[in-house]
């Protein structure tokens, strides 16, 4: 399973599919998600605007990616 590391910004399902290279563009993401071809945490997801949380697993086309939000700790002087 691949991990997609994000810098603290919330990402939506359609954006993640593009970022991970699972689809080529937003139009394809829309078609694949609305067509019931994408799973989030093992469940079919038809909302491409779904906000993904830390640890969510997205599956499409035989690939699986996990969402990892990077956190920056307090600065130490």
N, C-alpha and C positions, 0 to 999 in steps of 0.2 A: 504494500500500500504506500502510495506517495503522500507526503505531507506538504500542504500549501501553507507557508508561513506568511502571516499578515501583520502589519505594524499597527495593531490596535484599532483599525477602522473596520466598521461593520461592512460585511460584503453580502450581496444578494446572490441567489442561486445562479441566475443568468450570467452575472459578472464572474463568478467562480468558474463556471464551465469554460468561459473564454480564457481566463487567466491560466487555468490548468492545461489549456490546449486540448480540451475534450471536444470543443466545437470551434469552428473557424470564425464565427461572427455572432452578433446578437440575434439576427434573424433565425439562424440555425438553432440557437439556444431556445428561442421561443417555440419553434416547431417541435423540438425534441422534448421539452418540458411539458408543453400542453398536450403532446401526443402520449404522455404517460411512459416515456422511455427512461426517465431519470428517477433514481431512488435516493432518498435522504434517510439515513439510519435504517435502511432496509424497507422503507415504505415509499410507495410511488408518490411523487410530489408533482403537482401540476401548476404550482404558482412559481413563476420564475423570479418574482420579487421577494420570495421568502428570505428572511434574514437568517444567516447561518451563525451558529454559536460555536464556541470552543469545543473541539472534539467531534463535531458533526462529520459524518462520513457520507460522501456523495459518490454514487455509482452511475456510470454510463458507458456503454460500448465496451464492456469487459474490463474497464479500469475503475479503480476506487481511489479516491483522495480524501484525506482528513484535514479539516480546518484547524490550524494552530495559530492563535493570536499571540504575538510576541509582546511581552510586557517589559517595560524598562523600570528597573528598581530605583530606589532613591540614590541620588548622587552621593558618593563618599569622597570627601575632600582629603 
